[in-house]
Amino acid sequence: MSVDFNGIGPGQVNTQKTTADKSSGAQPAQPSTGEQAKAQAQGARGENVNLSSQAKDLKQLEQKLGNYPEMDDDRIEQIRSALEDGSYKIDAEKLAQKMLEMDESIFG
């Protein structure tokens, strides 16, 4: 099956193997150990990657953020119960200030 999106042919699109393809048992031929070492040595000679300090800092930050849950389930439950019993109060001044800050950050 091929997919054509605005003239992009199958050779121009990244394709993924389906589960059926992966489980078919067809294993590609593995090169011998000597060939593997030679291919690795050739690849290692001409390629160098240096990360900037900013990229390293971003990677560390990403790892730290990965330790936190996406949502604070306890806080969500507190707000939900406060909404149900009518005790949730909205600080209109604080809300307006946050809206102004967001507007300024977007539109300058």
Secondary structure, DSSP 8 states (H G I E B T S, - for coil): ----BTTB-GGGS-----HHHHHT--------HHHHHHHHHHHHHS------HHHHHHHHHHHHHHTS-SS-HHHHHHHHHHHHHT-----HHHHHHHHHHHHHHHH-
